[in-house]
Amino acid sequence: MSQPPSNSLLSLANAAGRPRQGPGLAAAVFDSGAPNINSGLGALGLLQRAAAPTPVWTPTWPFVTKRFMTFMDNLALTDAQVADGISKFKGVVKTLNQEYWNSDSETEHAFYIGSCAKKTRIRPPRDVDLYFVLPIDVYNRFEQYKGNKQSALLQEVKGKLLASYPLSDIKGDGPVVLAAFWTFNVEIVPAFVYDANDRSYYVCDTKDGGKYKTTKPLHEVDAIEWADQRNNSNVRGLVRMLKCWQAYCLVPLKSFYLELLAIDFLDQWAYKDRSYFYYDWMCRDFFAWLITKANSFVMAPGTYEIMWIGDVWKSKAESAYNRAVKACEHEYYGREGEAGHEWQKVFGADIPKWV
């Protein structure tokens, strides 16, 4: 990730291509250098130059970089939270490996999905999401069942986890088995390999009598990774901030949709190659762009499933945009507390009012 711009006055004026205000006064002050007796000004010209008042250049956006760097730090999981998630992953995987693969491995036949795999988690942590790959003979066994095979499979996995975690609230519904622990939940997706070359998997869909659904979760991880690389590592940062907005303002828009929207936005944003110094504009411009996407759709990587996003969230985006506009104006004029106050209306206390 590129380094934040220097705090020198001239750097602040020129930083990352931000437009300077006024008729180039900073250049006149900083580029003039010492008088040159060979310049042809003459004695009178030198006296007039010396007597002229020195223009004062006021730094702009002095708090943006530190504010948003602190914001990112506040959203990152603590070491203890990361360790807790790893421990829960290993415990669940070991239990299922013992039951289905006659193995004590804590990692084989499983992989992270969702925000854990995409590296877009924020605190407080919500879930640890994972796929657990079952042997093909389990698929063949349940094919002999009458009724909802997929529901029966989820209930079997649930029962095996309950034997190891009798005090946990474990439910089997939809494509997942949810294991609720004290700190946060683990969502297990029992899966069968459908096409190893394409990294596609069958998962359970219990609706309408039950069926299997083809999924490509690792294609979703690739989409985030590649987009982050071509956008100066800004995709994950924007997604984390949007998840914070989603949680704080109760925005009825799925995290997966926000990820795909963040990719689409940054791919066309004029300042996608910049860093923290532009994060105030990035938030403002994203909300303006998002408003135009009401009643449109996003497409899932790999499966190309079309997902309608509706407009029930539009008023939240409009409110966030209006507050971001005010915050950006305060940031330009160096009004530290006023800018922070507006940002906290969007993101809550995770973004600092004072830096």
Buried (B, 14 or more C-beta within 10 A) or exposed (E): EEEBBEEEBBEBBBBBEBEBEEEEBBBEBBEEEEEEEEEEBEEEEBEEEEEEEEEEBBBBBBBBBBBBBBBBEBBEBEEEBBEBBBBBBBBBBBBBBBBBBEBEBBEEBBBBBBBBBBBBBBBEBBBBBBBBBBBEEBBEBBEEEEEBBBBBBBBBBBEBBBEBBEEBEBBBEBBBBBBBBEEBBBBBBBBBBBEEEEBBBBBBBBEEEBEBBBBBBBBBBBBBBEBBEBBBEBBBBBBBBBBBBBBBBEBEBBBBBBBBBBBBBBEEBEBBBBBBBBBBBBBBBBBBBBBEBBEEEBEBBBBEBEEEBEEEBBEBBBBBBBBBBBBBBBBBEBBBEBBBBBBBBBBBEBBBBEB
